Amino acid sequence: MSSLKILVFGAHPDDAELNVGGCAAMWAAQGHKVRFVSTTNGDVGHARKCGKELADIRKKEVEAAAKVLGIETAVMDVHDGELMPTLENRLIFLRYIREWEADIVVGHRPYDYHPDHRYTGVLMQDAAFMVTVKFVLPDVPALTHNPVFLFSYDHFQTPIPFNPSIAVPIDSAMDQKMDALWRLESQIESYWYKQNFVDVCPVPDEPEARARRKQEFFDQCLWKPVWRKQADQYRELIHNTYGAEIATQTRYAEAFEVCEYGRQPTQEELKDLFPDIAIQ
Ligand SMILES: [Zn+2]
């Protein structure tokens, strides 16, 4: 298959890594080009740091994570918690999608607890048709083909639950995904520690203590159950797409739902847009 270009919008400088990190690592390893875009700069999501200091830290962290995954990354100049579905932001999304000549665009569903997640989903949907309309944003050539737009997984039920079109086994990329997430130290020490903005547990500098903390993070990361749930909940879908042997072996998965507004691939085409999955 020829090389694909994938663009992933995540609302904060950890969402794309968490939702698509496994597939991104595999896409990149198989010669495809992936770019993550954080649609806000993450400058309030910490118990003790904020503002430019935190935004700078988070940008460096996602750049380090991108290096581990073998992909490119960008961060929009929008304050955390302040993303709005404006015309200005719609044109920024259009520009990202067109300049990357994306075959696949991924983002949040517009049903989610966090307004930045919701509006990222809205902006992606608003761009979904416009990317092909040449007199909108005429300084960047319009795409001649409409990309496939995908929603990443979430557990919200109202007004309509996530309805996966494909669930991709990520077991072979788990070490790489965890290693990428390990670079997001300002998340690990703050929100990911107790899922609040009160408790902080800094990652130690001393090499042995640091190695212990890393092992602990790899073993007990709070997000692992989310990827396990996607494997368990969608095992039948994995079976139908990848066969019995792979479905039985899969422990972790990343699931995606095709958005109705872009290109509508067949199930076979959809599988071909994702990395080849080898039996472990
Ligand atoms: Zn987020």
Residues whose N, C-alpha, C, O or C-beta is under 5 A from the ligand:
A	BS01	ZN	A11 H12 D15
